[in-house]
Amino acid sequence: MKNKKAVKKTAKKPSTQTYLQIAEIKDGVVVLKDGTLRSVLITSSINFSLKSEDEQNGIISSYVGFLNSLDFPVQICVQSRRLQIKPYLEKLIAQEKKQTNELLRVQTADYRSFIEELVDIGKIMTKKYYVIVSYDPLSNKKKSFWARFKEVIKPAITLRLKDERFRQRKEDLDLRVRQVSSGLEGIGLQVAQLDTQSLIELYYNTYNPDISFAEQLGDIDKQQIEEI
């Protein structure tokens, strides 16, 4: 029989959320426990090697100009994941079962087997490109030092921001997001800001790569959230 203290200690084992810096995700913004905010942009890519020399020089020049225009930090993240082919295969299986023509049914089955083998042997990976835009009250040069310092030391922001303060900081963050989006589009990239659902899925897949591959998160409105 296990010691009662050991059982009690096991029962109080902290959840994964305890070790994350994320306090909450709302309105398409990640709120960290220190009160700072993050927005995440997903971008397309450019096949640089296929461009002519003049085009390459133009892209480099635009990128340098974009970086020099920023007076705040951004983080560029490239995420590689094994190609998630399961939903596509499920559609093929459903189509195969509905097929009344025997020849087409056999061809569909052969095509499905080919895709499965190709992905398994080739270890095909997908790459996604993210740009994380941050907002820290202390880094906002438009405000005085004491105004920025006052925002940081208030204890109310330790875990969750009050609605008014969150709105004000989100407005400042949105300005940065628009600046970054405009600069990236000037290089020739397509840019989209992740909403709340997409952000939760991103972090869920990032921190649970094995589980997320087999079990999709689903609609967040139908999820049961445990407060900590």
DADA-V10695 format. One record per helix or strand. SS is the DSSP state (H for helix, E for strand). FROM is the first residue (numbers start at 1). TO is the last residue. If there is no record, write none. Layout:
BEGIN
ss-><SS;SS>
from-><FROM;FROM>
to-><TO;TO>
END
This chain:
BEGIN
ss-><H;H;E;E;E;H;H;E;H;H;E;H;H;H;H;E;H;H;H>
from-><4;16;22;29;37;48;53;74;86;102;125;137;145;155;163;191;196;209;220>
to-><11;19;26;32;43;50;68;82;98;122;135;139;153;157;187;193;207;214;222>
END
